[in-house]
Amino acid sequence: MIPASFSYIRAASLDAALGELSDGTKIIAGGQSLLPLLKLRMASVDRLVDIGRLSELKGVRDLTDGGVEIGALATYAEVMATTRLDFAREAIEQIGDLQVRNVGTVGGSIAHADPASDAPALALALDYSAVLRSRRGERLVPLDGFFLGPFQSAIEPDEILTEVRLPAMPAGAGYAFEEFARRHGDFALVGIAALSATSRGSPSRWVPIRFVTFP
């Protein structure tokens, strides 16, 4: 199938993209999640605003508090190459295939809010927050309250997700990510992402901090 007709605009800057937002408008970057839905006519838009070339939304940066900021346009491959968390690298390696990981963006996956996606579950377990920008200003929304339901998020019609922020990890934290899928690269039939830390009273005892199952 082919998607229903829509208009297309390639934004030259973030401010320009924000100026194009309205009801019936969707943001597109890598397009690995949105385009299949449009082709199958499971979703429709009046207009697509392409932010895929905005350099201000790319990159992975260390924060002064020990956390990390990931630009909305950072690809899975870029995050794999820069993360210091082995289990996060292993989890991202299970997403799609090489082409998807080279084009798909972490910010796009989180904004898409697909409950079957790996990236939102991983980001939830690690206590990420989303930075949302509009002409009204900027706000920081913890992902724990960002996802409102399947394909529903706290992003307002005049907002764009510009980056996600990871706080500094607790000392001695442990991580785990496992999923079961029919084939490598398929959506998981069931998955789990967890963050834990050792108990102060017993270094050998692990205390759960965050525990996320999906889809």
Buried (B, 14 or more C-beta within 10 A) or exposed (E): EEBEEBEEBBBEEBEBBBEBBEEEBBBBBBBBBBBEBBEEEEBEBEBBBBBBEBEBBBBBEEEEEEBBBBBBBBBBBBBBEBBEBEBBBEBBBBBBEEEBBBBBBBBBBBBBBBBBBBBBBBBBBBBBBBBBBBEEEEBEBBBEEBBEEEBEBBBEEBBBBBBBBBBEBEEEBBBBBBBEBEEEBEBBEEBBBBBBBBEEEEEEEBEEBEEBEBB
